[in-house]
Amino acid sequence: MKKNLMVIRKGTIVDLDAFFSLYWISSLEHTHYSGRLDSLKPKAQCKEYIINRQRELLNDRNHFFLVAETNEKVIGMITGHVGERDEAHIYKIERIGFIDEVCVHPSYRTSGIGRKLLDAMLKLLYGEDVEFIGVGVAFKNPAFHFYKTCGFTPEGMWLIQQKKSHTKKRQTKK
């Protein structure tokens, strides 16, 4: 019996529909753990924006796009970039790498594809002479544990407040 060979390669313009399909699956999952903050616009509206943005990034030498493929089917993808840290003019560490998106088709999860994609992206980003690579992930996201097992450590957290909570708090103080 022939074993399916999985290949990680540079993503191209031909992969953009598959990229969006995986991105959309991941986005729908995000709404389950982040709630109102990450509610989604209609799929068609998002598709046009996401594909056009990724098409533009294909030509940017600071952005990287990799896909995992088996039997000529894209089953995973990862994007990342190198850029200046927020307020780079203040911090000693100015340029860092960023992991932007990692998506693996649900049928292929827990098979090591995400880790292989991440390892390939880390190699590319560290090859750009950066000392640190960051990833933003909600603590409720199951990927939080994945990144920790891959050597990432929590370094900060966003706290948010909804407008109606602020308004309610002010009204009860009167």
C-alpha positions as CSV (number, residue, x, y, z in Angstrom):
1,M,0.0,0.0,0.0
2,K,1.4,3.4,-1.0
3,K,1.7,5.9,1.8
4,N,0.4,9.5,1.1
5,L,3.4,11.8,0.9
6,M,2.9,15.2,2.6
7,V,5.0,18.1,1.2
8,I,5.5,21.6,2.5
9,R,6.1,24.1,-0.2
10,K,5.9,27.8,-0.9
11,G,2.4,29.0,-1.4
12,T,1.5,30.5,-4.7
13,I,-1.4,32.4,-6.3
14,V,-2.9,29.1,-7.3
15,D,-3.3,28.2,-3.6
16,L,-5.4,31.2,-2.7
17,D,-8.8,29.5,-2.8
18,A,-7.5,26.7,-0.6
19,F,-5.9,29.3,1.6
20,F,-9.2,31.0,2.1
21,S,-11.1,27.7,2.7
22,L,-8.7,26.8,5.6
23,Y,-8.7,30.4,6.9
24,W,-12.5,30.4,7.0
25,I,-12.7,27.1,8.9
26,S,-10.2,28.5,11.4
27,S,-12.2,31.8,11.7
28,L,-15.4,30.0,12.4
29,E,-13.7,28.1,15.2
30,H,-12.4,31.3,16.7
31,T,-15.9,32.6,17.2
32,H,-16.5,29.7,19.6
33,Y,-13.9,30.8,22.1
34,S,-13.7,34.5,21.6
35,G,-17.4,35.4,21.3
36,R,-18.6,38.9,20.3
37,L,-15.2,40.4,19.8
38,D,-14.5,38.2,16.8
39,S,-17.9,37.9,15.2
40,L,-17.6,37.5,11.4
41,K,-18.9,39.4,8.4
42,P,-20.5,37.4,5.6
43,K,-18.2,34.8,4.0
44,A,-18.3,36.3,0.5
45,Q,-17.3,39.8,1.8
46,C,-14.5,38.2,3.8
47,K,-13.3,36.0,0.9
48,E,-12.7,38.9,-1.4
49,Y,-10.7,40.9,1.2
50,I,-8.6,37.9,2.5
51,I,-7.7,36.6,-1.0
52,N,-6.8,40.1,-2.3
53,R,-4.7,40.8,0.8
54,Q,-2.8,37.5,0.5
55,R,-2.3,38.1,-3.2
56,E,-0.6,41.4,-2.4
57,L,1.5,39.8,0.3
58,L,2.8,37.2,-2.2
59,N,5.0,39.9,-3.7
60,D,6.3,41.2,-0.3
61,R,9.7,39.8,0.5
62,N,9.0,40.2,4.2
63,H,6.0,38.0,4.1
64,F,6.0,34.2,3.9
65,F,3.3,31.7,2.8
66,L,3.7,28.0,3.0
67,V,1.3,25.2,2.4
68,A,1.2,21.5,3.3
69,E,0.0,19.4,0.5
70,T,-0.9,15.7,0.0
71,N,-2.1,14.2,-3.3
72,E,-2.1,17.7,-4.8
73,K,-4.6,18.8,-2.1
74,V,-3.7,21.7,0.3
75,I,-4.4,20.4,3.8
76,G,-2.6,23.1,5.8
77,M,-1.1,26.5,5.6
78,I,0.9,29.0,7.5
79,T,1.8,32.7,7.0
80,G,4.3,34.8,8.7
81,H,6.3,38.0,8.3
82,V,9.3,40.0,9.6
83,G,8.7,43.5,10.6
84,E,9.2,46.2,13.2
85,R,7.9,45.8,16.6
86,D,5.3,48.3,17.8
87,E,7.2,51.4,19.0
88,A,10.5,50.0,17.6
89,H,12.0,53.4,18.1
90,I,11.9,52.8,21.9
91,Y,12.8,49.1,22.3
92,K,16.2,47.6,21.9
93,I,14.7,44.7,19.9
94,E,13.2,46.5,16.9
95,R,12.7,43.8,14.3
96,I,11.0,40.5,15.0
97,G,9.2,37.7,13.2
98,F,5.5,37.1,13.5
99,I,3.4,34.0,12.9
100,D,0.2,35.3,11.4
101,E,-2.0,32.3,10.6
102,V,-1.7,28.5,11.0
103,C,-4.6,26.4,9.7
104,V,-4.7,22.7,9.3
105,H,-7.8,21.0,7.8
106,P,-9.7,19.3,10.7
107,S,-9.4,15.9,9.1
108,Y,-5.6,16.1,9.3
109,R,-5.1,17.6,12.8
110,T,-3.1,15.8,15.4
111,S,-0.9,14.3,12.7
112,G,2.0,16.6,13.1
113,I,1.3,18.8,10.1
114,G,0.9,22.0,12.2
115,R,4.2,21.4,13.8
116,K,6.0,20.8,10.5
117,L,4.5,23.9,9.0
118,L,5.5,25.9,12.1
119,D,9.1,24.5,12.0
120,A,9.4,25.4,8.3
121,M,8.2,28.9,9.0
122,L,10.5,29.4,12.0
123,K,13.4,28.4,9.9
124,L,12.5,31.0,7.3
125,L,11.9,33.7,9.8
126,Y,15.1,33.1,11.9
127,G,16.9,33.1,8.5
128,E,15.9,36.7,8.3
129,D,18.2,37.5,11.2
130,V,15.6,38.1,13.9
131,E,16.1,37.1,17.6
132,F,12.4,36.6,18.5
133,I,9.3,35.4,16.9
134,G,5.8,36.2,18.3
135,V,2.4,34.9,17.8
136,G,-0.9,36.3,19.0
137,V,-3.4,33.7,20.3
138,A,-6.3,33.9,22.6
139,F,-5.8,32.0,25.8
140,K,-9.0,30.1,25.2
141,N,-7.8,29.0,21.8
142,P,-6.7,25.3,21.7
143,A,-3.7,26.5,19.7
144,F,-2.4,28.2,22.8
145,H,-1.3,24.8,24.1
146,F,0.1,23.9,20.7
147,Y,2.4,27.0,20.7
148,K,3.5,26.3,24.3
149,T,4.5,22.8,23.3
150,C,6.5,24.3,20.4
151,G,8.6,26.5,22.7
152,F,6.6,29.7,22.8
153,T,6.0,31.3,26.2
154,P,3.3,33.8,27.2
155,E,4.6,37.3,27.5
156,G,1.6,39.5,27.7
157,M,-2.2,39.6,27.5
158,W,-4.8,41.9,26.2
159,L,-7.7,42.9,28.5
160,I,-10.8,44.3,26.9
161,Q,-13.9,46.1,28.1
162,Q,-17.2,46.3,26.3
163,K,-18.9,49.7,26.1
164,K,-22.1,48.5,27.8
165,S,-20.0,47.3,30.8
166,H,-18.5,50.7,31.2
167,T,-21.9,52.5,30.8
168,K,-23.5,50.1,33.3
169,K,-20.7,50.6,35.9
170,R,-21.1,54.4,35.6
171,Q,-24.9,54.3,36.0
172,T,-24.7,52.2,39.2
173,K,-22.3,54.7,40.8
174,K,-24.8,57.6,40.5
